[in-house]
Amino acid sequence: MLKIINKILPKKDTGWRSFAVFAIAALLGLGFFLMKEAEVVSYLSDNPQACVNCHNMTPMYNSWNHSSHREWASCNDCHVPQDNIFNSYYFKAKDGLYHASVFTARAEPDVIFMQPASQEVVQNNCVRCHVQQVTQTKYDGFIEGHRDNRTERQCWSCHKEVPHGTVHGMSSVRYNIAPLPTDQEKMVIPEWLEKEMESK
Amino acid sequence: MKNKVLFVVTIIVVFLLGLLASSVINRKNEAKYQFAPQVNIGENEPRNEEWGKNYPKEYQSFLQTADTSFATYQGGSAKRDMLEEDPRFVVLWAGYGFSKDYNQGRGHFYAVEDIQNTLRTGGPESKEDGPMPATCWTCKGPDVPRLMNEKGVAEFYKGTWAENVSEVVNPIGCADCHDPENMKLRITRPALVEAFDAMGKDINKATHQEMRSLVCAQCHVEYYFDKKKPGKEGVPYLTFPWKNGMSVDDMEKYYDDMEFSDWTHKISRAPMLKAQHPGYETFLTGVHADRGVSCADCHMPYKSEGGQKFTDHHLQSPLNNVANSCQVCHREDADKLISNVYDRQKKAAETRVKLEDILVKSHIEAGKAWELGATEEQMKDILMDIRHAQWRWDFSAASHGASFHSPVEIARVLGSGLAEAQEARVKLARLLATLGFNKPVPMPDISTKEKAQEYIGLDMEKLNQQKESFKKNQLPKWLEEARIRESKIGSEKVSMND
């Protein structure tokens, strides 16, 4: 490593040396700025609000937030593999970089569909939590063909509305404002009332 | 040569990084401008139609609360004369405003209109006149936070009801629950914040999901007017009795400890408590609350119109919208779900009516005992039993949804009420015998509202006349005042579209 750096870096006494230091600093500084603006750190968390960093995800965030899954499953619980931590972050990084490239290139479609790799992850996660419902023999008798459907189809080919509902796309949420991850102010009482309460 | 290449490469990399940074910033800003408002909504903007310009779908669904066509077994949005449906109420509330007039609440849209028209607010002839304080307006609409901000909270409560007829004209709406800046949910009424303080909790720690119930809990709760609040003596200060807890027993103890009573019963002379509508408190004891369901989840579920999704602001009985409320979680047939709800309600009502019967009898028997010369000392225990029994009856009856929200808790409350009321009647039978009266006390004919009101000595003709005169003479005048005041506020357009 050091060898390569030494090879690229200009000799110590030349004027280029100071320029290189300056250029590296500029690169790093700009890089950090970019990371801050893109809220890079938030992507390491499980907080669903990290996903609305990219406002394309507003409809998904809001429809999930109004579903019964909200109480139990965050975005990652379904859309990222949960078998081990390395796989989780590897998949997340891969998916994230793909999303970021599409978003930066302004190539995102109005209605977003899952890639095959994602579909597999989600299917596995459906089964991961609902394993009892989908593998118990008693349900095989209860819902006709449930076993075949489980193995040959995807859960959401029947359970279409889980958990994002049936209406998709950016245009479906015109008046819907998603909480910005940077806007985490907790006060729920207006300022005038806060003042009034304090004065007592 | 190497250095020159590095120089050029660095320039290109920094340039590209800059481009990327600019793109990130641009796309972040896009999110902010994706929503293009039509007008600037000021802090405490009371006019719902003004908010409606920015959020037309939510506003238009809110307007649907004007619909009064849906009635359920014991709720819905239809106006129902509860005194006519159950004339026993008249006797139970003898000496209190509710015996004059008590209707099933209609939608939020009518909050202002209905309080103007009820006999309970009387027929004030001037702004200083009338039986009710300004406190009665607290939950009626977004003009209230505006007035509290202008005057101060205690100063608002201090006024008369009549004084605010020309001030509170917009029914319960946007500003009651939303922050105009970002539409976040917020608490605009001091009583809930104070109740949280009293319990040692910080309301600012509430999660978004809790807020979806807490904005409702600003009003759909048990409350009383505290005239002994330190520093605010004499002001009917709206307070929630939650200091010891929110159960029926905790609140009863709270009132007993401070020897508070809403009124003295006209027949039995018992120091009575009027339960308001402890909807939130009973909801919390139910299984839906335990599973993290909020009020809004059922009463204002998601709705889609022309491919656009939004929260339905037509607040109503979920039974009128089973597909979007119940069936989101329960995969049963709609008819089945409705009959499940009615089953719970009917079973609770069966016990409730039994309790009502015994309560009416105990009031009348206590009246007889006074007539025969009973002493205060002899009556004291009996009257406390009646107070407790009726508090429990009212607690379960006044919040119409309670027997669905928490059927087991309501069964417990009604059961304990029955025990208290029977206790009172056993003691009364013994006392009456001591006073030389050892047979059943004759019961009056209270088979209709009119007969019951006559029995407790209400001059309905006079009350109705006063109200009519108020509606004819004062009301139009004060509403005109309000119209002129509001016409001066104007509207600040920010649209970039025209």
Interface residues (C-beta under 8 A of the other chain):
Chain A: I8 P10 T14 W16 F19 A20 A23 A26 L27 L30 G31 F33 L34 E37 A38 N53 C54 H55 T58 P59 N62 S63 N65 H66 S67 S68 R70 E71 F103 T104 G165 T166 V167 G169 S171 S172 V173 R174 Y175 N176 I177 A178 P179 L180 D183 K186 M187 V188 I189 P190 W192 L193 E196 M197 K200
Chain B: K2 N3 L6 F7 T10 V13 V14 L17 G18 L20 A21 S23 V24 I25 R27 K28 E30 A31 Q34 F35 E43 N44 N54 Y55 P56 K57 E58 P145 M148 N149 G152 V153 D179 N182 M183 K184 L185 R186 I187 T188 P190 V193 E194 D197 I203 N204 K205 A206 H208 Q209 M211 L214 G231 R291 G292 D297 P301 Y302 S304 G307 Q308 K309 F310 T311 V328 C329
